[in-house]
Amino acid sequence: MINYFANPSRFLKMTEKLLPWLVRLTILFFIVGIYFGLFYSPADYQQGDTVRIMYVHVPAAWMALACYVFIATMGALSLVYKHPLAGLAAKSAAPIGASFTIIVIITGSLWGKPIWGAWWVWDARLSSVLVLFFLYLGHIALSYSFENPSRGNKASAILALVGLVNIPIIKFSVDWWNTLHQPASITRFDAPAIDPSMLIPLIIMALAFFLYFITVLLVRIKSELTSQKIKSLNIKMIK
C-alpha cells in the first residue's frame, strides 16, 4: 500500500477524486459538531457554558499529537525506505500540526482563565505542549533551511524522531505529576467519564478536525508536487 502511492502521478489522481468529497464531509461534520456543541450539549454544572471550549480544545489537542506522530512516521519512512512522498508529506503536515497546537494553547488559556484564575501556568501538560509547538517550528525551519530538499527532509525527520519522546510526556503528564489538568475522561479502560450529551458532539468535532487535517494535507502535498514540477521545468528551460 505504501509503495502504491510512491508514484506522484498516481497519488495526484487519487487526490483529485478524494478532495471534493473530503471538503464536503469536513464542512458537514463541522456544521453538525458546532450545532450539537452549542445547542444539544448542556452547560456544565460547575463550568457553565465555558465547557463548550472543550469541543475545539480537545479535538485540536488530539490532532496536534496525532499529526506529530504522523510526521515522525513519515520521517522514518523517508530515512529508512527513501519513500519519495514521505518527506513531502511530513513537510506538508508540520504547519497543520503547528496550527492545531496554537489552537490548543489559545483555547486552553481561554478555558483556564475562568476555571483556574490564570491564563497560563507552568505545569507539566502546558509546558510539554509548548515544547511540542517549538518542535513543529523547528521541523518547519529545517525543512526549508537547505537548498537541497533531501537534506532538509533528512534533518527535519531526525528532529521529529527525537521529539517523539515528548508525546508520552504530554499524554501521561497528568498521571505522572501533580498538574491542574483533569485525568483522562474518555480514553479509560472501564468507560468514558463523560455524559453522552457531551461525548457525541466531542466525537463529531474530533472527526471534523481529522477530516480537515486530511483535506489540507492532501492540498499541501498536491501544491508541493506542482511546485516541484514547475521548478523542474524551469531548470530544463534554462539548460
N, C-alpha and C positions, 0 to 999 in steps of 0.2 A: 504493500500500500504506500509506503514511504517513497519507494523507488518510482512508483507510478507517477507521482507528482513532481519528480525530478526534472521533467521536461517542462520548461516555461510555457511553451505554446499550449500544451495540454492543460496546464494549470490555468492559463488565461481563458481558455474555452469553458472550463468548469466555472470559473469566476463569473463570466458573462451570464451564465444560466442561473447561478445561485443568487447573485446580488439583488435583482428585483424582488425576489421572494423574501430575502433576508431583511431588506429595507421595510417591506410591508409588515412582516412579523414583528420587527423591532418597534415600529410605531404602534402597532396594535397592543403589544404587551405593555408598553409604557402608558398608553391611554388607560387600559384596563387596570394596571397596577396603581396608577395615580388616583383613579376613581375609587378603587377599593381602599386605598390608604387614607383618603380624605373623608369618604362618606360611609364606607362599610365598616371599617375598623373603629372601635370605640376609643375614647381617650383613656389613658392610664389613670388608675385611682390615685397614684402618687404624683406622677409626672404631668398629668393632664395632656393637653394637645402637643406638648413638647416631644412626646414619644414618637410622633409621626416622622420626626427626623430619621428615625430608625430605618424607614423604608428607602432611604437614599444612602445613609451612612453604612449600614451593614452590608448591602449588596456591593457597594463600592469597595469596602474592605475585603470582601471575599474575592472580588475580581483583581484587586491590587496584588493579593498574594498569588492567585492563580496565574495571573499574567506574568509574574516574575518567574514562577516555576516553568511556565511555557518558554520564556526567554532562555532560561538555563538549559532546558531540554533541547531547544533548537541550537543553542551554543555547543552542546555536547555532540549533537549530530553533525554540526559543521566541523568541529575539531576532529572527531573520530572517523566519520564516514565521508567527509568532504561533500556533504549534500549541497547541491548548488542553490537551493532555495532556503535552506535552514538559516544561514546567516542573514539573508534578506528578511526572513520572517521575524527573527529576533530584533533586527534593526527597526523594522516597521512597528513591532509591538511595544517597544520601550516607551515612546511618547504617550501611547494609550495608557500603559500602566502608570506612568508618572501622573497623568491626568486623574486617574482613579485615586491615586494616593493623595493628591491635592484635595480632592473632594472629601476623602476620609478625614483629613486634618481640619478642613474648614467646617464641615458638618459636626465633627467631634467637638470643636471649640464652641459652636453654636448650641450644641446639646449640653456641653459641660458647664457653661456659664450659669444657667438657671438651676442645674442639678447639684454641681459641686461648688459653685460660687467663684469659679475661676475659668478663664479662657484656656489656660494651659497649665499642666502640672508635669513635672519631670518624673513620671512613674515609668515602669519598665515597658508597658504597652505603648504609650505615646512616644517614648524615646526610640524604641525599636522601629516604629512606623516612620519616624523622621529619618532614621538611618536608611530605611527602605527607599524613601524618596531620593536621598543622596546617591544611593546605588543606581537608581534609574537615571539620574542626571549624569553620573559617571559613565554609565553604559552608552548614553546618547553622545556624550562628549568624545569617548573613544571611537565610536562608530564613524564619526565624521572628522577625526583628527589626522587621518592618514590619506595621502593621495592614492595609495593602493588600497582599494576597498577590502581586499582579502586580509590585509594586515589589521585594518580596523575591526573587521569581524572577529579575527582571532583574539585580539586584545580585549574586546568587549565580552567575548564568550568566556574568557578566563575570569574576568571580573564577575560575571553572572554566576559562574560555578562557585567561586569563593564566597560570594554574597548569599548563597543558599543557606548558609548557617544561620542567617538572620530570620528565616521563615519559621522554623520551630520556636525560636525565641518569641516572635510575635504571637504565635498561636498559643503557646503554653505559659506565657509570662504571668497570666492571671492565676495560674495554678502553682507556679514555682515561687513567685514573690507576692508580697502584700501590695496590691495595686488597687486603684479606685474602680477599675472596671469589674463588672459582674462576671461570674464564671459563665461557661458555655450554657446557653439555653436551648439550643436546637440540636447540635451535634453531641447528644448524650447517648449513653448505652441503654438507658431504660426507656425514656420517652421525652419529647420536647417539652420543656417547662415554659411553654407559651401557648396562650389560647388560640384555637383555630381561627378566630376572627382577626387575629394579628398575624398568624402564621401564613394564612393564604395570600394576603397582599404582599407579604415579605417574599414569598417564593415567586410570585408573579413578577415582582420588581427584580429579583435576582435573575430570572430568566431574561427579562428585558435588558439588563446590563450585560449578560452573557452574549445575547444576540447582537447588541450594539458593538461589543468587542470584536466578534467575528466579522461583522459587516465592515467596520472601519479598518480592521486588519487586512481584509481582502482588498479594499480600496487602496490602502497604502502600499501593499505588495504590488498590486497592478501598476500603481503610479511609479514605483521604483523600477519595475521591469521596463516600463515605457521610457523612463529617463535613461536607463542603460542602453536601450536600443537607439535612442536619439544620439547619445554620446558616441556610440559605436559607428553610426552613420556619419557623424561629423568628422571623426578620425579618418574614416575611409575617404571622405571627400577631400580632406586636407592632403592626404597622401597621393 
